[in-house]
Amino acid sequence: MLQTVQFLNALAEPTRLAAVRLLWDGAEHCLCELMAELGATQSRMSRHMAALKQVGLVVDRRDAQWVRYRRNPDLSPAAAAMVDAVLLSIPELEMQRAA
C-alpha cells in the first residue's frame, strides 16, 4: 500500500507527470530534451527524474555528459496499467498547461 501511495505521489506533480507522458512512448530521452520540452532547468528536471527513478517508473543511462531516461522495462503490469489510467484520465491540453 505504501509503495502505491509513493508511486501516485510521484505522478501527482505536474512536471513529473508531463515527463512520464513523454517517456511513455518507450523511447530513450535525453535530459536536455525533457528540459526543452517541459521548460525546466537542469537542476529542477534532474530532481524530478530522480523522484521518478526512486519509485521505479524510469531507468537512466549515462551518455557522456548527459543522462538518458526511459520507461522502466521491468515495471510490473499493474504499475504500468496504473500509469496508463492516470495518463488517459488527463486531457492533453491540461497536460500542456501543467508543464
Sine and cosine of phi, psi and omega as CSV:
sin_phi,cos_phi,sin_psi,cos_psi,sin_omega,cos_omega
0.00,0.00,-0.72,0.69,-0.01,-1.00
-0.87,0.49,-0.64,0.77,0.01,-1.00
-0.89,0.46,-0.64,0.77,0.03,-1.00
-0.90,0.44,-0.66,0.75,0.02,-1.00
-0.90,0.44,-0.70,0.71,0.03,-1.00
-0.89,0.45,-0.64,0.77,0.01,-1.00
-0.88,0.48,-0.76,0.65,0.01,-1.00
-0.93,0.36,-0.56,0.83,0.06,-1.00
-0.88,0.47,-0.63,0.78,0.03,-1.00
-0.89,0.45,-0.59,0.81,0.00,-1.00
-0.98,0.19,-0.26,0.97,-0.09,-1.00
-0.96,0.28,-0.34,0.94,-0.02,-1.00
-0.99,0.12,0.79,-0.61,-0.11,-0.99
-0.84,0.55,-0.65,0.76,-0.01,-1.00
-0.93,0.37,-0.66,0.76,0.03,-1.00
-0.91,0.42,-0.66,0.75,0.02,-1.00
-0.89,0.45,-0.66,0.75,0.04,-1.00
-0.90,0.43,-0.62,0.79,0.04,-1.00
-0.91,0.42,-0.67,0.74,0.03,-1.00
-0.88,0.47,-0.66,0.75,0.03,-1.00
-0.85,0.52,-0.68,0.74,0.03,-1.00
-0.92,0.40,-0.66,0.75,-0.05,-1.00
-0.97,0.23,-0.27,0.96,-0.08,-1.00
-0.95,0.32,-0.07,1.00,0.08,-1.00
-0.97,0.25,-0.14,0.99,0.04,-1.00
1.00,0.01,-0.20,0.98,0.00,-1.00
-0.99,0.12,0.26,-0.97,0.05,-1.00
-1.00,0.02,0.69,-0.73,-0.02,-1.00
-0.78,-0.62,0.74,-0.67,0.04,-1.00
-0.95,0.32,0.55,-0.83,0.06,-1.00
-0.82,0.58,-0.61,0.79,0.00,-1.00
-0.88,0.47,-0.58,0.81,0.04,-1.00
-0.92,0.39,-0.69,0.72,0.03,-1.00
-0.90,0.44,-0.65,0.76,0.03,-1.00
-0.85,0.52,-0.75,0.66,-0.04,-1.00
-0.91,0.42,-0.70,0.72,-0.05,-1.00
-0.92,0.39,-0.59,0.81,-0.09,-1.00
-0.98,-0.21,-0.06,1.00,0.03,-1.00
0.91,0.41,0.63,0.77,-0.04,-1.00
-0.91,-0.42,0.48,-0.88,0.07,-1.00
-0.96,0.28,0.26,-0.97,-0.01,-1.00
-0.88,0.48,-0.71,0.71,-0.04,-1.00
-0.92,0.39,-0.65,0.76,0.01,-1.00
-0.91,0.42,-0.71,0.70,-0.03,-1.00
-0.91,0.41,-0.63,0.78,0.03,-1.00
-0.88,0.47,-0.66,0.75,0.03,-1.00
-0.90,0.44,-0.67,0.74,0.02,-1.00
-0.90,0.43,-0.66,0.75,-0.02,-1.00
-0.93,0.36,-0.57,0.82,0.06,-1.00
-0.89,0.46,-0.63,0.77,0.02,-1.00
-0.91,0.42,-0.65,0.76,0.02,-1.00
-0.93,0.37,-0.60,0.80,0.04,-1.00
-0.93,0.38,-0.64,0.77,-0.03,-1.00
-0.86,0.51,-0.60,0.80,0.00,-1.00
-1.00,0.00,0.00,1.00,0.10,-1.00
1.00,0.01,0.19,0.98,0.01,-1.00
-0.97,0.26,-0.56,0.83,-0.06,-1.00
-0.77,-0.64,0.34,-0.94,0.15,-0.99
-0.82,-0.57,0.37,-0.93,-0.03,-1.00
-0.78,-0.62,0.27,-0.96,0.03,-1.00
-0.54,-0.84,0.75,-0.66,0.01,-1.00
-0.98,0.19,0.71,-0.71,0.02,-1.00
-0.69,-0.72,1.00,-0.06,-0.10,-1.00
0.84,0.54,-0.86,-0.52,-0.04,-1.00
-1.00,0.05,-0.12,0.99,-0.04,-1.00
-0.96,-0.28,0.31,-0.95,0.11,-0.99
-0.89,-0.46,0.71,-0.70,0.01,-1.00
-0.95,-0.32,0.67,-0.74,-0.04,-1.00
-0.87,-0.49,0.46,-0.89,0.12,-0.99
-0.45,-0.89,0.27,-0.96,0.08,-1.00
-0.85,0.53,0.66,-0.76,0.01,-1.00
-0.92,0.38,0.91,-0.43,-0.02,-1.00
-0.93,0.37,-0.30,0.95,0.00,-1.00
-0.99,-0.11,0.20,0.98,0.02,-1.00
-0.89,0.46,0.70,-0.71,-0.03,-1.00
-0.89,0.45,0.48,-0.88,0.05,-1.00
-0.84,0.54,-0.59,0.81,0.01,-1.00
-0.91,0.41,-0.68,0.73,0.02,-1.00
-0.92,0.40,-0.67,0.74,0.02,-1.00
-0.89,0.47,-0.64,0.76,0.03,-1.00
-0.91,0.42,-0.58,0.81,0.03,-1.00
-0.90,0.43,-0.71,0.71,0.02,-1.00
-0.90,0.44,-0.70,0.71,0.03,-1.00
-0.83,0.56,-0.70,0.72,-0.01,-1.00
-0.90,0.44,-0.68,0.74,0.02,-1.00
-0.89,0.45,-0.73,0.68,-0.03,-1.00
-0.90,0.43,-0.62,0.79,0.02,-1.00
-0.94,0.33,-0.42,0.91,-0.07,-1.00
-0.99,0.15,-0.19,0.98,-0.05,-1.00
-0.92,-0.39,0.89,-0.46,0.00,-1.00
-0.85,0.52,0.52,-0.85,-0.03,-1.00
-0.83,0.56,-0.67,0.74,-0.01,-1.00
-0.88,0.48,-0.66,0.75,0.03,-1.00
-0.90,0.44,-0.62,0.79,0.03,-1.00
-0.89,0.45,-0.66,0.75,-0.01,-1.00
-0.90,0.43,-0.64,0.77,0.03,-1.00
-0.92,0.39,-0.56,0.83,-0.03,-1.00
-0.93,0.37,-0.58,0.82,-0.03,-1.00
-0.97,0.23,0.00,0.00,0.00,0.00
